[in-house]
């Protein structure tokens, strides 16, 4: 654990390195379940004995293939994911025995109709109102439907004990990730935002969870030790930026680079990529299905209405991470986050008295210059 850049690179490359691992797991008889969203309950998939792998694609490589079936003015994440499924250019799609889709937005919902024609697909119908008894009952029923589908698909029985064990393991992983991303609370932070993003992203492609938990803990210990010995990766003058909005991957790292090339540092990601799913644990004292339903239904995604959970989490993070400015990353044609951006701007400006900017982008690199110019002006204003 002495070579931190090597560890960061290992996490950064874990999605590509994981291709071989997934093939080996598949060859050993393991079942593979592909997922798109943080609303999909990892605990139930793991309890079935299957391996859960993220299928959300964040590259423009297969978008031209997807546009043969899908409209051009559709979210790039949806087009990219469908394109990789259509072409089998991604081993995770290729090796998946079952794909789970969730109805978080209309674009995904309609895309699944096409995807289901050539992939083994299970749809989870997500209610879009948190803290509501009827929504909770509907979502609980969807979890039971998923459990029964996995049992039938893989010829297994998922017991309450299996679910409880999965909940405990996933909670341990969340706590380890939380320990890592909370390094951003330090002033100045001991690592930059691009490494923070790559480690959090890469962790989802490491399937030996106990090993992952140990690696994360050891890395935090080493980073803090170096920091206490005077090592500083980030200037004390760097403006502390929180990124919110849509999921981020390699294609959208251009925004993080632009921030950190202009005297800023991303200390927190309040999005599906970062804190949003990790921040709340599953209650280990409740009935497992009830606890999983409660935890996942309260994720503060823009598909929820009203989305008070996102506001509450943002408020907490802005205070805890001593934020100087908020950048809202919105993928083109992502209507839920695009529409919600006005409310987020009002909250950040008026309630938290902080500067806010929204960046609408896609997976191409054609807007890099424009993004750099806008972010440079934003950070200079701070």
Secondary structure, 3 states (H helix, E strand, C coil): CCCHHHHHHHHHCHHHHHHHHHHHHHHCCCCEEEECCCCCCHHHHHHCCCEEEECCCCCCCCHHHHCCCCCCCCCHHHHHHHHHHHHCCCHHHHHCCEEEEECCCHHHHHHHHHHCCCCCEEEECCCCCCCCHHHHHHHHHHHHHHHHHHHHHHCCCCCHHHHHHHHHHHHHHHHHHHHHHHHHHCCCCCCCHHHHHHHHHHHCCCCCHHHHHHHHHHHHHHHHHHHHCCCCCCCCCCEEEEEEECCCCHHHHHHHHHHHCCCEEEEEEEECCCHHHHCCCCCCCCCHHHHHHHHHHCCCCCCCCCCHHHHHHHHHHHHHCCCCEEEEEEECCCHHHHHHHHHHHHHHHHHCCCEEEEEEECCCCCCHHHHHHHHHHHHHHC
